[in-house]
Amino acid sequence: MLPILPGQEGGGKPVQCYITESAKKRLKNKGARLDQTGSDLARRATRMLTRRVE
């Protein structure tokens, strides 16, 4: 388990993920349908993955 340090909200170091052009296109399309950006969806997916790991 990764402990959350006192005084922090669970935010830590930035995570950089490289995705393919086709994945980028799919994120943009899905984001447009949900009134969000592709970056929002990628961040959400990263948070969900982190929670599973924790």
Summary of the structure (lengths in Angstrom):
residues: 54
radius of gyration: 13.6
end to end distance: 5.1
largest distance: 39.9
contacts: 86
relative contact order: 0.14
helix: 54%
strand: 0%
